[in-house]
Amino acid sequence: MELTQYKRYRTAVQSNASPATTEQITRVEEKVRSMLMSTGFFEDVEVEHTDDVDELVIAMCKFPSQMSHVQIAQRLEQAWEDRVRFDFWEVHATLAEDDQVEFQGATRSGSAGEYVTVHIVAQKAPVPAQRVGSSW
């Protein structure tokens, strides 16, 4: 889904529902952290929650340089579907570039339920510099 379409859907749900409670947001924060750390693909994982209704849960991480941005985008989308989103409703968008993947998602717990928004930024880990052999 394109980012502009995602933002349109997110804004629509935000105008018809309230943000989740701090307790619910914290549970989503823990799910995002667990999801990123348990895949084995991400390192330097940092996850927090904010007061920004557009990104109530934020995460930063790095992915291995040997993995493509397309693979990482697919892994994030699948993990969102399987482990993080609420069953009632969700919308998400992924922006994938060679060195960075951004995932934005919004989910709602029920027709009278609250919503949670998530923003994950995964950056390609730099390739370690090769040591140059010394000449005696």
C-alpha positions in Angstrom: 0.0 0.0 0.0 1.2 3.5 -0.8 2.1 5.7 2.2 -0.5 8.4 1.2 -3.2 5.8 1.2 -2.0 4.4 4.5 -2.1 7.8 6.1 -5.6 8.4 4.8 -6.8 5.1 6.5 -4.9 5.9 9.7 -6.4 9.4 9.9 -9.9 7.9 9.3 -9.5 5.5 12.2 -8.0 8.2 14.4 -11.0 10.4 13.9 -13.4 7.6 14.9 -11.5 6.0 17.8 -9.3 6.9 20.7 -5.6 5.9 21.2 -5.1 2.8 23.2 -4.4 3.0 26.9 -0.8 3.1 28.1 -1.2 -0.6 29.2 -2.3 -1.6 25.7 0.5 0.4 24.1 3.0 -1.2 26.4 1.8 -4.7 25.4 2.2 -3.8 21.7 5.6 -2.3 22.4 6.6 -5.7 24.0 5.2 -7.6 21.1 7.2 -5.5 18.6 10.4 -5.9 20.6 9.9 -9.7 20.9 9.0 -9.9 17.2 12.2 -8.1 16.1 14.5 -9.9 18.5 13.1 -13.4 17.9 13.5 -13.4 14.1 17.3 -13.6 14.3 17.5 -11.0 11.5 17.6 -7.8 13.5 20.2 -6.4 15.9 20.6 -3.2 17.9 16.8 -3.3 18.5 15.4 -0.3 20.3 11.6 -0.1 21.0 9.7 2.6 22.9 6.3 4.1 23.1 5.5 7.8 22.6 2.7 10.3 23.0 2.6 10.9 19.2 -0.7 9.4 18.0 0.8 8.8 14.5 3.5 6.5 16.0 2.5 5.3 19.5 5.2 2.6 19.3 8.5 3.3 17.6 11.4 1.0 16.9 14.8 1.2 15.4 17.0 -1.7 14.4 19.6 -2.9 11.9 19.5 -5.8 9.5 22.3 -7.8 8.0 24.0 -6.4 4.9 23.6 -9.7 3.1 19.8 -9.5 3.2 18.0 -7.4 0.7 15.6 -4.6 1.7 12.8 -6.5 -0.1 13.4 -9.6 2.2 13.4 -7.4 5.3 10.2 -5.6 4.2 8.5 -9.0 3.7 9.6 -10.2 7.1 8.3 -7.1 8.8 4.9 -7.4 7.1 4.6 -11.1 7.9 5.6 -10.6 11.5 3.1 -7.7 11.8 0.3 -9.9 10.4 1.2 -13.0 12.6 2.3 -11.5 15.9 1.5 -7.8 16.4 -1.7 -6.5 14.8 -5.1 -6.8 16.4 -7.6 -9.2 14.9 -10.3 -6.6 14.2 -8.7 -4.2 11.8 -5.3 -3.1 10.5 -3.6 -1.2 7.8 0.1 -0.8 7.0 2.6 0.5 4.5 6.2 -0.3 3.9 8.8 1.9 2.2 11.9 -0.2 1.2 15.1 1.3 -0.1 18.5 -0.3 -0.4 19.8 0.8 2.9 16.6 1.3 4.9 13.1 -0.2 5.4 10.3 1.7 7.1 7.2 0.0 8.3 4.1 1.9 9.5 1.1 0.2 10.8 -2.2 1.0 12.5 -4.5 -1.5 14.2 -7.7 -1.4 16.1 -9.0 -3.9 18.7 -12.7 -3.7 17.9 -15.5 -1.6 16.5 -15.6 0.2 19.9 -12.0 -0.4 20.6 -8.9 1.8 20.7 -6.1 2.0 18.1 -2.3 1.6 18.2 0.1 3.0 15.6 3.6 1.6 15.0 6.6 2.9 13.1 9.6 0.7 12.6 12.8 1.8 10.9 15.3 -0.9 9.9 18.7 0.2 8.6 21.2 -2.0 6.8 24.2 -2.7 9.1 27.4 -1.5 7.6 29.8 -4.1 6.2 32.8 -4.3 8.6 36.0 -3.0 7.1 38.4 -5.7 6.0 41.7 -5.6 7.8 44.7 -5.0 5.6 47.5 -7.4 6.0 50.7 -5.9 7.3 53.9 -6.1 5.4 57.0 -6.7 7.3 
